[in-house]
Amino acid sequence: MPTVLIVGANRGIGAELARQYAALGWQVHATTRTGARPEALAGCGDNLVMHRLDVCDADQIAQLKRALGEVPLDVSIHAAGIYDREGGAFGSGPPIAPETVFAVNTEAPIKVAEAVFDNLVRAAPSRLVFLSSADGIRSNGRQLRVYGESKAALNDRIRHFAGLWAQRGVIGIAMHPGWVRTDMGGPDGPVLPEQSAAGIRITVDRLTPAQCGAFLDFRGNPLPW
Ligand SMILES: NC(=O)c1ccc[n+]([C@@H]2O[C@H](COP(=O)([O-])OP(=O)(O)OC[C@H]3O[C@@H](n4cnc5c(N)ncnc54)[C@H](OP(=O)(O)O)[C@@H]3O)[C@@H](O)[C@H]2O)c1
């Protein structure tokens, strides 16, 4: 049975990814800040194992590494992320400090990936997927918000490490999940979490080693940086 790690599975796209992989019979390791199984995953069976992880907490990242031990990971998907104001992209809440946005969206995904990298190498060729955003595309000339800057900086790191990951048989990519109807994407998002997660799964399944370092959307289309 293949094994997947979903980082940030409390709600939204991460929860739906965990639910779908579990329903398909995968061994699923999923993280939430509490470590409790969220309501959205209540119906999943024993092939779902929960872990407690605030992605900015170095001790908890180390604990996740210990808990996984030598488990080979076929896929790791980092879904945890925040917008740059409370209430998501279409909310009207107060801004979140840029250093917090960068800590969660840019630095934490790489630190978690480093912690589980040996597990991915054990299952090579394996997939290391970061939920980034089309809001982080610099080349279309728009002024980026703090959120977009944090995702563009994540993309920079993915491109920086891609060559090293490829040498070890790990296909690392940036993935835009679509504009998805979640707390972050808001109620008008045209893509449902079920559709986004299904597209991500299929795209991840079809990845080839030559795509290491790519930026793809959830339908598998390449995106500009
Ligand atoms: N929705 C969209 O339209 C869209 C578009 C482009 C990219 N994305 C990206 O896709 C990813 C998932 O988005 P979403 O729409 O599913 O967002 P969401 O519904 O707001 O869910 C965010 C998830 O991230 C978790 N999280 C946030 N900070 C965390 C932390 N410090 N430690 C651990 N978990 C943390 C949340 O956990 P809690 O419940 O504990 O807060 C929650 O499970 C994000 O990286 C987002 O930037 C989304």
The ligand as an SDF file (V2000), in Angstrom:
LIG
                    3D

 48 52  0  0  0  0  0  0  0  0999 V2000
   -7.9780   28.0880   -1.6850 N   0  0  0  0  0  0  0  0  0  0  0  0
   -7.3730   28.6180   -2.7340 C   0  0  0  0  0  0  0  0  0  0  0  0
   -8.0330   29.1860   -3.6310 O   0  0  0  0  0  0  0  0  0  0  0  0
   -5.8810   28.5290   -2.8870 C   0  0  0  0  0  0  0  0  0  0  0  0
   -5.3130   29.0790   -4.0550 C   0  0  0  0  0  0  0  0  0  0  0  0
   -3.9230   29.0010   -4.2140 C   0  0  0  0  0  0  0  0  0  0  0  0
   -3.1430   28.3800   -3.2650 C   0  0  0  0  0  0  0  0  0  0  0  0
   -3.7250   27.8600   -2.1330 N   0  0  0  0  0  0  0  0  0  0  0  0
   -2.8320   27.2210   -1.1600 C   0  0  0  0  0  0  0  0  0  0  0  0
   -3.2940   25.9080   -0.8840 O   0  0  0  0  0  0  0  0  0  0  0  0
   -3.0000   25.5760    0.4810 C   0  0  0  0  0  0  0  0  0  0  0  0
   -4.2740   25.1150    1.1740 C   0  0  0  0  0  0  0  0  0  0  0  0
   -5.2110   26.1780    1.0920 O   0  0  0  0  0  0  0  0  0  0  0  0
   -6.7180   26.0530    1.6270 P   0  0  0  0  0  0  0  0  0  0  0  0
   -7.5500   26.8390    0.7140 O   0  0  0  0  0  0  0  0  0  0  0  0
   -7.0400   24.6290    1.9090 O   0  0  0  0  0  0  0  0  0  0  0  0
   -6.5860   26.8730    3.0000 O   0  0  0  0  0  0  0  0  0  0  0  0
   -7.4840   26.8110    4.3190 P   0  0  0  0  0  0  0  0  0  0  0  0
   -8.8130   26.2270    4.0420 O   0  0  0  0  0  0  0  0  0  0  0  0
   -7.3950   28.1820    4.9070 O   0  0  0  0  0  0  0  0  0  0  0  0
   -6.6890   25.7760    5.2540 O   0  0  0  0  0  0  0  0  0  0  0  0
   -5.3960   26.0950    5.6590 C   0  0  0  0  0  0  0  0  0  0  0  0
   -4.8220   24.9000    6.3550 C   0  0  0  0  0  0  0  0  0  0  0  0
   -3.4830   25.2220    6.7400 O   0  0  0  0  0  0  0  0  0  0  0  0
   -3.3490   24.9300    8.1270 C   0  0  0  0  0  0  0  0  0  0  0  0
   -2.3490   25.7680    8.7560 N   0  0  0  0  0  0  0  0  0  0  0  0
   -2.1990   27.1090    8.6830 C   0  0  0  0  0  0  0  0  0  0  0  0
   -1.1750   27.5100    9.4400 N   0  0  0  0  0  0  0  0  0  0  0  0
   -0.6550   26.3950   10.0110 C   0  0  0  0  0  0  0  0  0  0  0  0
    0.4060   26.1490   10.9100 C   0  0  0  0  0  0  0  0  0  0  0  0
    1.1800   27.1400   11.3950 N   0  0  0  0  0  0  0  0  0  0  0  0
    0.6680   24.8700   11.2770 N   0  0  0  0  0  0  0  0  0  0  0  0
   -0.0900   23.8690   10.8040 C   0  0  0  0  0  0  0  0  0  0  0  0
   -1.1260   24.0200    9.9750 N   0  0  0  0  0  0  0  0  0  0  0  0
   -1.4020   25.2900    9.5760 C   0  0  0  0  0  0  0  0  0  0  0  0
   -4.7390   25.1730    8.7030 C   0  0  0  0  0  0  0  0  0  0  0  0
   -4.8580   24.5870    9.9850 O   0  0  0  0  0  0  0  0  0  0  0  0
   -5.8210   25.2380   11.1270 P   0  0  0  0  0  0  0  0  0  0  0  0
   -7.2000   24.7830   10.8200 O   0  0  0  0  0  0  0  0  0  0  0  0
   -5.2660   24.7190   12.3950 O   0  0  0  0  0  0  0  0  0  0  0  0
   -5.6930   26.7400   11.0010 O   0  0  0  0  0  0  0  0  0  0  0  0
   -5.5930   24.5260    7.6230 C   0  0  0  0  0  0  0  0  0  0  0  0
   -5.6380   23.1300    7.7800 O   0  0  0  0  0  0  0  0  0  0  0  0
   -2.3840   26.8270    1.1250 C   0  0  0  0  0  0  0  0  0  0  0  0
   -0.9830   26.6950    1.1270 O   0  0  0  0  0  0  0  0  0  0  0  0
   -2.8090   27.9410    0.1790 C   0  0  0  0  0  0  0  0  0  0  0  0
   -1.8960   29.0160    0.2050 O   0  0  0  0  0  0  0  0  0  0  0  0
   -5.0720   27.9230   -1.9330 C   0  0  0  0  0  0  0  0  0  0  0  0
  1  2  1  0
  2  3  2  0
  2  4  1  0
  4  5  1  0
  4 48  2  0
  5  6  2  0
  6  7  1  0
  7  8  2  0
  8  9  1  0
  8 48  1  0
  9 10  1  0
  9 46  1  0
 10 11  1  0
 11 12  1  0
 11 44  1  0
 12 13  1  0
 13 14  1  0
 14 15  2  0
 14 16  1  0
 14 17  1  0
 17 18  1  0
 18 19  2  0
 18 20  1  0
 18 21  1  0
 21 22  1  0
 22 23  1  0
 23 24  1  0
 23 42  1  0
 24 25  1  0
 25 26  1  0
 25 36  1  0
 26 27  1  0
 26 35  1  0
 27 28  2  0
 28 29  1  0
 29 30  1  0
 29 35  2  0
 30 31  1  0
 30 32  2  0
 32 33  1  0
 33 34  2  0
 34 35  1  0
 36 37  1  0
 36 42  1  0
 37 38  1  0
 38 39  2  0
 38 40  1  0
 38 41  1  0
 42 43  1  0
 44 45  1  0
 44 46  1  0
 46 47  1  0
M  CHG  2   8   1  16  -1
M  END
$$$$
